[in-house]
Amino acid sequence: MNSPEAQTARRVDFGHRIMVTRTGGVALRWRVRPLIICALLGALTVAVTIWALTRGEYPLTVWEVVAALANDPDAGFARIVVFEWRLPRVLAAVTFGAALGVAGAVFQSVTRNPLASPDIIGFSTGSYTGALIVMILIGGGYAQVAGGALAGGLVVAALVYLLAWRGGIQGFRLIIVGIAISAVLGSINVWLMLTARLEVAMTAAVWGAGTLTAITWAQAGIGSLVVLVLLVGLAAAARGLRQLELGDDAAAATGVRAEPVRLVVMVIGVALTATVTAAAGPIAFVALAAPQIARRLARSPGIALVPAAFTGALLLAGADLVAQHLLPQSFPVGVVTVIVGGGYLIWLLIREARRRV
């Protein structure tokens, strides 16, 4: 019989939707609804990815996909179709969607504003500019483009941060400065495209729409690994981020240094955005919509990182399925996210305006 210290006791209070887990001397409190929502979102994402793996010029059944994923020796050609042709794109859609969802959650939590996301406040545009400079002016492979995207995102983030600083960072000021910087960078990006060689400009234009078409195992694998490392780093700073949602004074009262924590999580958010941009181009509006959708589904008091990651993964995986297979012709996934996200942004602006009246 196990000792009392090794036993795990669980108590679920459905009235307050709290589950307390005690193992030894450690007690963990979990909100039940976010756990259920994450499980449902995960199941839907798996269903969407399996469906995506069955679609294409060489159609497969669900059982053929499952057999290929299970490394069944009888899977035959289906295993080549799944692993070599389709799985890198599906893996990238799920991983990059989660990264964008978490990046958006970070910036919306730091600024306490639902309009704050990397694509709105200019960080995605900065990553795009950095990648374009490497692609058009310098040249290079995926590693060089990734480095340019990260450098561009960090430079723009630092510039926005400094211009918005007035004895501290205020969310609305950060958004306004970011929108202005994004407009300037948009003009620079157009100039870069117009002065580039035709074949380079065409490649950059397709990539700039946000696409997962040319994703390889190298890009999906490296990108997923980088995203995983960044998420682990963000998990270490999650407590400080939650305290910042209460305000700088309340965070300081609990021993959290506001500005260092804010700077660290913003750098991680920019790095997540740059990782996705380097591999797939600037995919718009997933980072904006995923945290708010997750917040409403989970009914959390603040921006929840884990539900935002699951929501972002489902949004991008679903958008890529629609863009690739459910429209009359194939489009870059960024076209679908812009259409859906544009409608969401209009709704969000109307809602915020009504709240201020």
N, C-alpha and C positions, 0 to 999 in steps of 0.2 A: 504493500500500500504506500502511495506517495506521501511524503511529509507535507504538512500544511504550507511550508514555504514554496514547495514545488507545484502545488495545486493552483489551478486557474479558476477564479470565480468570476462569473459574469452576471451582471444585473442590467436589464433593459427597462428603461422608463419610457414607455411609448407616449406618455403624456408630454414629456419634454424631449422625446426623440433622442435620448442619450443612452449609450451603452458604455458601461464601465468594465474594463478588463483588468484584473489583478493577477499578477504572476510574481510570487514571492513578495518582495517589498515594493514592487513597482506597480503603480496604478495608471492606466491609460483611459481617457474618456473619448468616446467616439460618438459623433452625431449619426443616428441611424439613417436618416433620409439621404444624406450625401453618399453614404456607402451603397445604398440601394440604387440611387441614380447612377453612380459610377459603374455598378455591375450591369445595369440595363444598357448604358451607353457602350460599355465594352462588348456586350453581346451583340448589339446592333452593328458595331464596327466590325466585328468578326464576320457577321452575316454579309455585310457590304463587301468586305475583302474577298470572301469566298465567291460571291456573285461576280465580282470583277475578274477573278481568276478563271471563271468559266467562260467569259465573253472574249470574242476576238475572231479573227479569220479562221482559226482552228478551234471550233467550239468544244467544250468539255462538259461532262456532267459533274455534279457535285461530288459524286463518289470517286470519279477519276481524279479530281483535284485533291480530295482527302487522301487517296491512295498515294498520289505523287508526294504530298507533304509528309506522309508517313514513311517515305522511302521504300514503298512496296516494290520489290523487283519486277512484279508483273505490270507496273504502271507504264513501262515502255516509253513511247514518244511523249506521252502526257507529262512525264517528269521533266523532259527537256523544255516543253512549252511553259510549264509552271515555273521552274527554277531559273531558266535562262532568259525567258522572254517577258514574263509578267510579274514575278514576285519582287524584283527590285523596285519597280514602279509602285506596287501596292505597299511595300514596306516603307518607301519614301513618303508616300501620301499619309500614312498613319503617323510616322515619326515626326515629319515636318509639321503636320497639323497640330500634334501635341505641343511641339516647340512654339509654334505661333500662338496657340491658346495660352500657354504659360507666359510668353513674352507680353502679350496683351494684358494678362492679369497682373503682371508685375507693374506695368506703367499705370494702369487704372487704379491699382492699390496705392502706389506712391503718390499720385496726384489727387486721388479721391475724386476722379472725374470719369464718367463712362465714355467720354470722347477721346480719352488718351489711349492711343495705341501706336505701335511703331510706324505704321503706314500713314497715320494722320499727322504725327508730330515730326516727321521727316527722317526718322532713323532708317526706315526701309529705303527711302530715296537716297540717303547717304551711302548705304551699302550698295545700292544699284550704281551710283556714280563711281564709287571706288572700283567696282567690278568692270564697269564700262571703260574706265581709264586703262585698266590692265588689258582688256580684250582688244581695244581699238588702238591705243597708243603704244603699248608695250608688247603685248602678245604673251602667250603662255598657256599652260594647261589648267586643270582643275585646281591644283594647289595654289597657283599664282592668282587665279581669279578669286579663290576663297580668301586668300590673304588680302587682296584688294578690297573685297566686300567687307571684311572685318575692319580693316583700317579706315575705310570710308565711313562705316557706321560709327566707330568710336570717335573719329574726328568730329563728325556732325553732332554726336551726342555731347561731346565736350563743349562745342561751340554753343549749342542750345542751352546747355546747363549754365555756362558762364553768362550768356546774354540774359537769361531769365533770373539770375541770382540778384536778389536785393535783400541782403541780410538773411537769406534763406530762400527756399524754393516754394513758390505758390503755384498750385496746379494749373489754374487758368492762364497765368502768365507763361508757363512752360508750353502750353498748347498753342497759344498765339505766336510765340517766337518760333516754335517748331513748324507751324503752318507757313510762316514767312520764309524760313530757311528752305523748306520743301519746295516752295514756288521758285526760288532762285535756282535751286539744284535742278528743277525740272527744265529750266531754260538751258542750263549747262548740258544736260543730257541730250536735249534736242540738237544743240550745236555739235556735240560729239558725234551724234548719228549722221548729221548732214555732211560732216567733213571726213567720215570714214570711207574706206573702200566699199564698193557696192556689196560684195559677198560678205564682208565682215559686218556691215550695217544690217543686212538681211538676217544674218544669224543672231545678232544682238537684239534685233527687233522682236523676233520670235521668242527668244529667251526672256526679253523684257516684259512680255505679256504674262509671264508666269506659267511655266510648262514642266510637266514631268515626263514628257515623251522620250527624251534622250537619257534618262537616268540609267546609269549602269550600276553593277554591284559595287564597284569601287566608290562611286559617289554616295550610294545609299548606305553602304557599310560605314564609310568614314563619317558621313554626316550623322548617322544614327549614334555612332560612338561618341562623337563630339557633343551631341545633344544630351546623351546620357550623363556624361561627365558634368556638363553645365547644370543639369537638373539636380545632380547630387550636391553640387556646390550651393545651389539655390535652397535646397532642403536644409542645409546647415544655417542659412540666414533667414529661414522662414519665420522663426519666432520673433526676430527683430522686425520683420516686415509686418507681422500681425500687430505688433505694438505700435508701429508707425500709423496704422489706420486709426488709432485713438487720438493722434495728434502728437506733435513733437514734445510738448510739455509732459503729457502722460507717459510717453515713451521714456523720457529722461528720468521721470520719477521711479521707473522700474529698472533703471540702470542701463537702458539702451541708448547708445550714442546715435542720434538721428542721422546726421549727415554722412558718417562713414557707412552706416547700413544702407542708406538711400543710394549712395554712390556704388556700393558693391552690387546691389540687386539691379541697378540700372545697367551696369556694365554686363552683367549676366544676361539681362534682357536684350541688350544690343547684340551680344554674341550669338544668342539663339536666333535672332532675326537675320544676322549676317550669314550664319551657317545655312539657313534655308535659302536665302537670296543667292548665295554662291552656287548652290546646286540646281535650283529650280527657277531663279529669277524672283522678282518682287511679287509675291502672291498677296493680293490685297484683301482686306476686310475680314479675314479669318481671325486675326488678332483682335480686331475691334469687336466682333460679334460673339465669339466663343465665351469670353469671361462673363458677359452679361446674360447670355442664354443659360450658362451653367449656374450663375447666381440665382436666377429665377427658378430653375429646375430644383436645385438643392435647397432653396429658401434659406440661404446662409446670410448672416448679418453683414459680412464683408465679401471681398473677392476671394473665392476659394481656388487655390492653385490646382489641386488634383482634379476636381470636376471640370475646370477650364481645359486641362490637358485632354481629358477624355472627350469633351465636346469638340475641341479643335481637331482631334484625330478623326472623329466621325464626320465633321463638316468637310474636311479636305478630301477624305476618302470618298464620301458621297459625291462631292462636286467633281472629282476626277472621273468617277464612274459615269456621271451624266455627260461630262464633256467628251469622254472618249467613246461611249457606246449608245447613249440614249437620245442623242440629237441627230438630225439628218446627216451631218458630217462632223468629223472630229474637230474639236477646238482645243486651244490651250486651256488648262484648268483655271487660269487667272480670269478668263472671260466669264466663266460661270460664277466665280466668287465675286467679281465686280458687279454683275447683275443682281445677285442675291444680296450682297453686302450693301450695294447702293440703296436698295429698297429698305434695308434695315436701318441704314444711316438716316434716311429721310424720316422714318418712323421715330427714331431716337431723338432727332432734333426737334420734331413736333412735340414729343413727350416732354423733353426738357423745357421747351418754351412754355408749355402749359403749366408746368410745375412752378415756374418763376412768376407767372401772372398772379 
